[in-house]
Amino acid sequence: MGLYERYLRSRISRSDGEPPAHIALVITERDLLERGAYDTLAAFFEWAFEYASRVTVYVSVLDSAAVPTLRRELEDLETPRPAAVRGPDDTDAADAPIQIGIGLGGKHEFTRAVRTLAERVEDGELSADEIEDGDVETNLIFPDEPDLVIKTGAERLSDFMIWQSVYSELYFTDVNWRDFRRRDFLRAVREFCNRSRRFGT
């Protein structure tokens, strides 16, 4: 670790704010085509777990034909904690310290949750008047709310985690994934610690 990284870690440790307990990262399938992209992702997990107890990664996919290859590569990735990888057709909630979504946009996930609740109402298992926020959340693939969402490449944020990220702190960096380093991650954490979170108020 270089001098600048040590400086950033020191600033974080001296901050009044708490580091994020759940960090989400949004990248694209194109990012993972770059040389060394999976090594950077493995390193990112190591960096993140110095602060967080849960990490979620969303890989935005334009070509659905790429999903099987991405899934295989991500499932084979060595991670410091257990990982759950979910694709567009999965329905089981991701319950692991590392959660990875491939091309499963928030609209798709939210629609699926609403459809499941509608089926329960139709089957008489649930009354429409009884449906609360928690019922929606329990039917999401990624039920946890991230404290910090990091988007590399300064592109627009995808529709991933529409429900979960309502009160998240968003951090955009111009740095592309292929150039993303520990110092870029630490800058995001430092920025998070320096913000006053209002949780929608």
VMD Tcl script that draws the C-alpha trace (Angstrom):
set ca {
  {0.00 0.00 0.00}
  {1.38 3.37 -1.03}
  {1.73 6.54 1.00}
  {-1.39 8.14 -0.48}
  {-3.50 5.08 0.32}
  {-2.23 5.18 3.91}
  {-3.17 8.86 4.07}
  {-6.71 8.12 2.85}
  {-7.14 5.28 5.35}
  {-5.98 7.60 8.10}
  {-8.52 10.23 7.04}
  {-11.27 7.61 7.08}
  {-10.31 6.36 10.54}
  {-10.32 9.92 11.92}
  {-13.65 10.80 10.33}
  {-16.71 11.40 12.50}
  {-18.82 9.35 10.11}
  {-19.05 5.56 10.13}
  {-17.80 3.66 7.05}
  {-20.45 1.94 4.91}
  {-21.55 -1.48 6.16}
  {-22.92 -2.48 2.75}
  {-21.15 -1.38 -0.43}
  {-22.58 -1.84 -3.93}
  {-20.61 -1.56 -7.16}
  {-22.12 -1.05 -10.62}
  {-20.03 -2.05 -13.65}
  {-20.76 -3.26 -17.18}
  {-20.10 -6.41 -19.15}
  {-17.73 -4.30 -21.25}
  {-15.70 -3.54 -18.12}
  {-15.14 -7.25 -17.53}
  {-13.74 -7.71 -21.04}
  {-10.71 -5.57 -20.13}
  {-7.43 -7.28 -19.31}
  {-7.13 -7.88 -15.57}
  {-10.77 -6.94 -14.89}
  {-11.48 -10.01 -12.75}
  {-8.26 -9.47 -10.78}
  {-9.45 -5.93 -10.04}
  {-12.81 -7.30 -8.92}
  {-11.16 -9.83 -6.60}
  {-9.02 -7.02 -5.16}
  {-12.13 -4.84 -4.76}
  {-13.71 -7.47 -2.53}
  {-10.60 -7.48 -0.33}
  {-10.65 -3.68 -0.06}
  {-14.38 -3.55 0.63}
  {-14.32 -6.06 3.47}
  {-11.85 -3.90 5.35}
  {-14.93 -1.77 6.07}
  {-18.11 -3.51 4.99}
  {-19.82 -6.72 6.04}
  {-21.70 -7.09 2.74}
  {-20.79 -6.30 -0.87}
  {-23.13 -6.29 -3.87}
  {-21.92 -6.10 -7.47}
  {-24.17 -5.53 -10.45}
  {-22.89 -6.26 -13.96}
  {-25.05 -4.43 -16.50}
  {-25.44 -6.58 -19.63}
  {-26.55 -5.46 -23.09}
  {-26.11 -8.80 -24.85}
  {-27.96 -11.64 -23.08}
  {-25.73 -14.15 -24.89}
  {-22.89 -12.99 -22.64}
  {-24.69 -14.02 -19.43}
  {-23.60 -17.72 -19.29}
  {-19.92 -16.83 -19.79}
  {-20.05 -14.01 -17.24}
  {-21.79 -16.26 -14.75}
  {-19.21 -18.99 -15.14}
  {-16.32 -16.55 -14.70}
  {-17.92 -14.88 -11.67}
  {-18.77 -18.18 -9.99}
  {-15.16 -19.32 -10.47}
  {-13.75 -16.10 -9.02}
  {-11.85 -16.52 -5.75}
  {-13.57 -14.35 -3.15}
  {-12.73 -13.62 0.50}
  {-16.30 -14.49 1.59}
  {-19.04 -16.74 0.18}
  {-20.67 -15.35 -2.96}
  {-24.14 -15.74 -4.49}
  {-24.37 -15.10 -8.25}
  {-27.77 -14.40 -9.77}
  {-28.74 -14.02 -13.43}
  {-31.83 -12.66 -15.22}
  {-33.83 -15.89 -14.84}
  {-33.08 -16.57 -11.17}
  {-35.80 -16.25 -8.56}
  {-34.01 -17.20 -5.32}
  {-32.92 -14.34 -3.08}
  {-29.17 -13.77 -2.84}
  {-28.23 -14.47 0.77}
  {-24.45 -14.28 1.04}
  {-21.85 -11.70 2.12}
  {-21.06 -11.17 -1.57}
  {-24.03 -10.79 -3.91}
  {-23.48 -10.57 -7.66}
  {-26.23 -9.76 -10.15}
  {-25.80 -10.19 -13.91}
  {-28.15 -8.18 -16.10}
  {-30.95 -8.36 -13.54}
  {-32.23 -4.79 -13.66}
  {-34.28 -3.27 -10.88}
  {-37.42 -3.08 -13.04}
  {-37.21 -6.80 -13.72}
  {-36.61 -7.62 -10.05}
  {-39.38 -5.32 -8.78}
  {-41.88 -6.60 -11.36}
  {-41.15 -10.16 -10.33}
  {-41.72 -9.30 -6.66}
  {-45.07 -7.62 -7.44}
  {-46.12 -10.57 -9.60}
  {-45.32 -12.98 -6.76}
  {-47.41 -10.94 -4.33}
  {-50.28 -10.77 -6.84}
  {-50.21 -14.56 -7.17}
  {-50.39 -14.92 -3.38}
  {-53.40 -12.58 -3.28}
  {-55.07 -14.54 -6.08}
  {-54.45 -17.81 -4.22}
  {-55.99 -16.35 -1.07}
  {-52.74 -16.54 0.92}
  {-52.57 -12.78 1.35}
  {-54.99 -9.88 1.35}
  {-54.13 -6.90 -0.86}
  {-54.84 -4.61 2.10}
  {-52.22 -6.45 4.17}
  {-49.32 -5.86 1.77}
  {-46.58 -3.73 3.32}
  {-43.05 -2.64 2.39}
  {-41.60 -5.71 4.07}
  {-43.62 -8.03 1.83}
  {-42.05 -6.46 -1.25}
  {-38.57 -6.64 0.25}
  {-38.83 -10.32 1.12}
  {-39.57 -11.07 -2.53}
  {-36.59 -9.19 -3.96}
  {-33.55 -11.06 -5.29}
  {-31.27 -8.56 -3.53}
  {-33.19 -7.64 -0.36}
  {-30.51 -5.62 1.45}
  {-30.15 -1.84 1.19}
  {-26.62 -0.63 0.34}
  {-25.19 2.32 2.23}
  {-22.89 3.28 -0.64}
  {-23.29 2.68 -4.38}
  {-20.15 3.18 -6.51}
  {-20.46 3.68 -10.27}
  {-17.26 3.72 -12.33}
  {-16.80 5.31 -15.75}
  {-19.02 8.34 -15.04}
  {-21.88 6.85 -17.08}
  {-25.49 6.98 -16.01}
  {-26.54 4.74 -13.15}
  {-28.39 1.63 -14.26}
  {-31.82 0.76 -12.90}
  {-30.36 -1.87 -10.56}
  {-31.66 -1.90 -6.95}
  {-34.39 0.67 -7.60}
  {-36.16 -0.19 -4.35}
  {-33.09 -0.85 -2.20}
  {-30.97 2.20 -3.09}
  {-33.56 4.92 -2.41}
  {-31.59 6.14 0.63}
  {-28.12 5.03 -0.53}
  {-25.27 7.47 -1.02}
  {-24.26 7.48 -4.71}
  {-20.64 7.96 -5.71}
  {-19.71 8.50 -9.37}
  {-16.10 8.41 -10.52}
  {-14.66 9.27 -13.93}
  {-12.17 6.43 -13.49}
  {-12.95 3.47 -15.72}
  {-13.01 0.00 -14.20}
  {-9.78 -1.01 -15.96}
  {-7.97 1.81 -14.09}
  {-9.81 1.50 -10.76}
  {-7.36 1.22 -7.86}
  {-7.46 0.98 -4.08}
  {-7.04 4.75 -3.83}
  {-10.19 5.26 -5.92}
  {-12.12 2.97 -3.61}
  {-10.77 4.72 -0.51}
  {-11.79 8.09 -1.96}
  {-15.34 6.78 -2.24}
  {-15.33 5.57 1.37}
  {-13.85 8.86 2.58}
  {-16.53 10.80 0.68}
  {-19.22 8.61 2.25}
  {-17.86 9.23 5.76}
  {-17.90 12.99 5.16}
  {-21.51 13.16 4.01}
  {-24.49 13.88 6.24}
  {-27.03 11.20 5.44}
  {-30.65 12.33 5.56}
  {-32.40 9.11 4.52}
  {-34.96 11.01 2.47}
  {-35.75 13.73 5.01}
}
mol new
graphics top color blue
foreach p $ca { graphics top sphere $p radius 0.5 }
foreach p [lrange $ca 0 end-1] q [lrange $ca 1 end] { graphics top cylinder $p $q radius 0.2 }
display resetview
